[in-house]
Every structure is written in structure tokens, then in C-alpha cells.
Amino acid sequence: MPTTTYSSPVKGDKSFTCADLPTIAFDKLVDREPQELAKLLVAGEKEGFFYLDLTKPESKGLYDDYESILSVMKTWFDQPLEEKVRYAYGSDTQGYKPIGTQTGATENSKDGFETLRIAQTGLTWAEKPLPPTVLQNHALFDAFISKTRFHVIELLTCFSDALGLVGRDRYENAHRDHRPSNSSMTFHRYPKQDARAVSNVGHNKHTDISSLAFLFAQQWGLQVPSALPSGNGWDYVRPKPGHAIVNVGDSLRFLSGFRLRSVLHRVVPVAEMEHEHRFSIAYFTRPVHGTVFRDSEGRTIKADEWFSHKFDVYRQSHREQRMNTVLTGGIEDEKARARIHVTEELVV
């Protein structure tokens, strides 16, 4: 299967570090192999981030579908802005989001990405319709979303099994297909730019709203906080062909009573982005409307209310974001939240 994996995110001989993420075998989870279930639980409790191997038949050709979808979306994003904004509905689950509506990765910058989102049942919406390019490939997009969701529900079920949950406490029961939710498939493009640009810079540090985020990304740029004792650095997440990158989000952390770990991460410009656009695709699985948990602010809140609140925070200024735990889901303490990130810290 053809893939593009760049050899390094940085220019010349500059040093950089990569996160050592565990790899989980999806086929072994399907067979409920006890060792793999235990490995998944450790990843969820310790790192909150892991690679998921999609190369076996149990993954039903999902990675091949990803590559086909990516080809379609690259063509769509190449259209003029005035064509894309026809599908900008101001929705956080359906339609187009232009560059610069949220904060960027460095102080006083705006984000450097545009997206097209497809809501849980959005392929069939007459209101807020999707672009013809998507609708003309309805079968491909429908299969891709369905297969991705199959993987995610299996992961949630395996977390439930590993934790010995029963009945209504099982995580998959908070993510039923027949109930409305804010789950969505999101296609990202980070247009090529000078890697030292200061106005639109990547994707600001955050934890995801979702229960699980299921990410396809075969270019550099994704970072997680460094595990080194020195503290303030960031490690790159290495692209791994044939694998998805999965991370626990706020909703699953809250549903687990803070046992599972939501992961802080960001996206920064890299050397290749001076010549190539960066693309990624993420499926964000979110609990059904009305699901209740305790959030990082200590409030008892519904999942759909947390979703709306956090998206509002994404659009606030950096100064406003530092005033509470919402952006980073309670993962950062007050001192870490107060740290100002500047362009000079990005290694390009």
C-alpha cells in the first residue's frame, strides 16, 4: 500500500525526540486475548496514546479506505476559499471550518488548519449538506466512517472488559449508534507555509473532547509533552504506516472517574510544510447526548454541554484559556497552564 512518511520533521542535523508509544494489535483485541487487553489498559492509564495496528484482515481494509479518502479530500481542499466557505455553517460537527478561528500553538497566534467535518449521520443531511465531492463518493465515505466506528466501539468494549465493567457502566453503552451524539469525522489540512510563520501556527495544545480520537496521520507535526524529567519540552509522534494513532479524550477520562488518561497534544509546523500541505483525518467518538460525568472543573455536566463549552474555549484568546482547566482537561496544573509558548521554542 503506498504511503508517504517523511524521514525527519526538522531541517539539517537538528536534534529532536520522539514519543515511545505502545503498539496495540487490533486483531488480538478482537479475539479478546488477555495479554493484549491488559496492554491496552496500561496504555489507557499511563500514556493515553497508542498506535493501533490495522494491517490484519480484522481491520476490513480500513487503511486502504483511508488512502482513497485522502486522495479525494486533497482535491477538495485545493478549491478556492470562496467555494469551500459555501459549506461553513458555523457548526462544530458538520461542514467547513476556515483557518484562523481558534488559537494557534504560540502566544497570540491563530490556528493554521482548515477542516471539513461530517457529523454522525451527516452524509444524509438535507440541511447543512456536504459538498458534491463527498456526496458523489457516498459509498466510500460511508464505509470509511462505519469501519472506523467499528474499531472505536471495539476499543471501548475492550476497555470495559479490561476494567471488569458491567451493565450500564460499560463504556460502549454510552456510545450507542441509535442515539444522537456529537461524534464526527474530521478532515484537516494545514496549508504549506514558512515554518517560522507567527500569525497562523499549527494547532494549540489541548486535550480532546471525545472519548476516543482515532487519527490517521502520515506526516510529522503531532507532538505530546516530553517524558523527560527536565519538564517543558515536547516529543514528536512518529508517523507509522498501516497504523492509526488513538488517544483517550476528556469524556472517557471523566467516565472512568479519572482513571484513564486524556492526553495533552498539539500540532506544530515542520520543515516539510514549507513545500507540502499537511493532512490528517480524525474520527472523534463522543458520548450520546445526556451522558453525565464530573468534569475537570468539578462540575456534574452532560457530555453535550462539555462539548459546547470546550469548543467555545478553543475560540477564546490564550489569556482567557489559561483561566481554567477546560482547554487542557485538567491535565495541566495552574503553573503549566500559565506557561507562554513562543515561536522560538518550535524546533524546525
N, C-alpha and C positions, 0 to 999 in steps of 0.2 A: 504494500500500500504506500503510495507516495506521500511524503511528509517533508516539511521544511523545519529543520531545527538549527538555529544559529549556534556557532561554536562558542561565542562569548558575548556577554551583554556590554562589555566595555572596550574602549579603544586601546590599542597597543598592548603594553605589558602591565597595565594597571591591575592590581590585585583585587579580587572580590571573593566573597564567601557564599556558599550555597547551603540551604537548609537540608538536613538529612531526614527527609520524610520517609516513613514506613510505606511499604507497598502491600496492599491487600488484594488477594486473589478472589475475584468475584465468583468464579466457578466453585471455589471451595466454600464460599458463603452460601451459595445456592444449595450445596449438599449438606449445609449446617455442620461442617467439620469443627469439632470443639476447639481445636488449636487456633483456627482462623477466627472464630467468634471471639476467643479470648484476646487475640491480636487486635481485632477491631475495637474492642472495648478499651484496651490500653491506649490505642491511637486516639480514641474519642476523649479519654480522660486526661491524657498527657499532652499531646501535640494539638489535637483538634483538627489536624490537617493530614491527609494521606493521599497517596496515589492509588487508583483503582485499576487493576489490570483488566482491559477489555478485549484481550486478544483471543479468548477461548469461545467456542460455539455458544456457550450460555449467554453471551452478550448480544447474540442475534444480529450481528453485523452493525452494531451501533456506531462504531468508529468509522466505518465506511460511509454511513449516512452523514456523519459529521463532516467528512471531507466534501461530500456532494453539496450539502447545505452551505458550507463555507464558500464554495465556488459561486453559488447563486447570490449570496449576500455581498460578496466582494463587488459584483456587478451592480447591485442595487445601491450600495454606498457611493459608488463612483458618479452617481447622478448629481446634477446641480442642486444646491441647497434649496432653491425655491420649489423644486419638485418634492424633495423629502419633507419639507415643513408642511406640506398638504396633509400629512399624517401625524402632525404634532397636536395631540388632543389635550395636552396637559394632564394626561393620565400617568400614573406610576406603574401600571401593569400592561397598557396597550398603546401601541403607536410609537412615534419618533420622539426622541429627546435630542436637541441640538447640543453642541459643545458649549460649555461655559455656564451651565445652570446650577452647578454645585461648586463647592470649594475644591481647590487643587491640592497637590501634595506638599506645597510650600506656602509659607505665610503670604497672605493677600493675593494668592493666585486663584484662578478658576480652574475647573477641571478641563482636561484635554481629550475628552472622548464623546462620541455620539453613539446613540443606541437605537435599535428598533426592538420593541417588546411585543410579545404575543401572550395574552392572558390565557388562563387555564382553558377556557372554551373560546378564545378569541378568534380562532380560524373561521368560525361561523357567524361572527357578529355582523349584523347589518348596520348597526350604529357603531361608529369608530371602526370602519372597515380597514383591513390591511391592504398594502399595496398590491397591484396586479401581479407583480413578480412573485410574491408569496402565494397568492391565490391560484395562480397558474401552476404552481408546484404543490398544490394542496396535499396530495398523497405523500410526497416526500416529507413535508413539514409535519404532517400528522403522524407519520411513522416515527420520525425522529423524536418528537415530543413524547409519544407513547412509550417508546423503548427507553428513553431517558427516565421517565417517571417510573417504569417498571424497576429499573435499577435502584432508584431512590427509595421506593417503598420496600424493596428487599432489604436495603441497608437499615431503614427504620425498624423493620421487623427483626433483623438480626441484633440491633441494639437492644430491643425489647427482650429477645431471647437471652442475650448475654447477661442482662441485668435481672432476669427472672421475673419480668413484669407479667401481670395477668389482667384480663378483663379490660375495663375502661382505662387503666393506667398504661396500656401498651401504646407506644408512640404512633403506630400505623393507624390506630383508631381516631387520632386527632388529624388525620390527613386523608379522609375518605374521598374517593373520586366523585361521588354523587352529591357532595356538599360544597357550597361555594367557598372559595378562598382567594387569596391574593397571589397564588402560585403563578409564575410566569417564566417563559423562555426569553432570554435577553441576548441580543446580538450587539457586540461592541466593536467600534472601530476607533482607534487612536490615530488620527491622521499624521503622516510624517511631518517632522518639524526639526528645527535646531534643538539638539538635546540639552542646550543650555538656556532654552526659552524660559521666560519668567512670568508671562501672562497666563498661559494655559498649560498646566503641569500635571499630567497623569491623572491619578485617582487618589484622593485624600485617604489617609489612614482611617480605618473603620472596622467594625465587626458587621457581619451580615445580619439582616433582619430575619432571614429564613431559618428553618430548622436545619436543612442541609442545602449547601450550594454545590452544584455539580458542574464543574468547569472544564471546558475544552480550550486549551491554550498551548500553541506550539511555537510561541515566540517569547523571548525574555521580557522582563519588566515587572512581574509579580514579585513582591517582597514580603517577608514576615520579620518580626523583631528577632534580633540575633540572640542565640542561646549562650553566647559568650558572657562570662562574668562581668566584663567591662561595661556592659549595660546598654548604651544608647544606639548601637548600630542596627543595621538591617541586613538580612541574608536574602539572596535571590532564591526563587523556586525554579529548579531546572526543568525545562520542558522535557517531557518523556513520551515519545511516540507510542501510540497504542494504549495510552492510559488517560483516564480523566483525573483531575485533581479535585478532591472532595474536602469540604470543610464544614465543621459544625458551626451553626449560626446561633444568634441570640435565643430564638424561640425554642430550640431543642435544649439549649443550656438552661433556660428558665423552666421548661417542662421537666427536666431531670433534677430539679432542685439544686442547680448549680454544680452538679456532679460532672457533667460533660462540659468540655471547654470550647467556648466560642473563640474564634481566632482573629486577632488583630492583623490586618494586612493592608497593603497599598500597591499602587502601580506607578512606576516612575519611567520617564523617558530613558531610552538606551541608545547606544551608538547606531544600531540598525535603523532606528526610527528617523534618522536623517535622510534615509534613502527609501524606506519601505513603510507602509502603513502597518500598524499592529492590530490584529484581530483576535477576539476571543468570543466564546459562546458560553453562557451560563444558564442553567436551569435552577431557579430558586423555588424550593419547595417550602410552602408556608402553611401553618395550621388552618383548619377550617374556621370560618367566622364564628365568633362566640367562644372560642377556646380561651380559657382563663389561666393565667400564671402570675407569679410575682416577678417584677422586673428589677433591673439594676438600681432603680431609684427607691425600691422597697414598696412599690405600689402593686395592688392587685388590679390587673388590667387585662383586657381582652386582646387577643393576638392582632385583630384588625385595627385596634386603637394604637397598639405599639407600632404597627406598620406605618400608619399615617403620621404619627408623631415623629418617628425616626426619619422618614423622608423629608418632613419639614426641617429637621435639624440638618440633614445633608445640605439644604439650601441656605442655611444660616452662614454668617461670617465665621472665620476661625475664632475670633474673640468670643462670640456667642456660644460656639460649640464647646469651648473649654469650661463653660459654667456649670455643666452637669455631666452625668455618666453616659448619656444616651448614645452619642456618636460611637464610642468605643465599648459600649455594652457593659461597663463596669470592670473591664479587664485592666484598664489603667487606673492607677491611684491619682490623687489630685496633683502630685508633683509631676508625674509623667504627662498628664493631660495638659499641664501648663507649659510644657516644653514647646518652643517655637522652632519649626523646621524651615531651614533656609536653603536656597538653591545650591549653595556651595557644598552642602553635605551629600548631594547626589553624585555617585561615582559613575561617570560616563567615559 
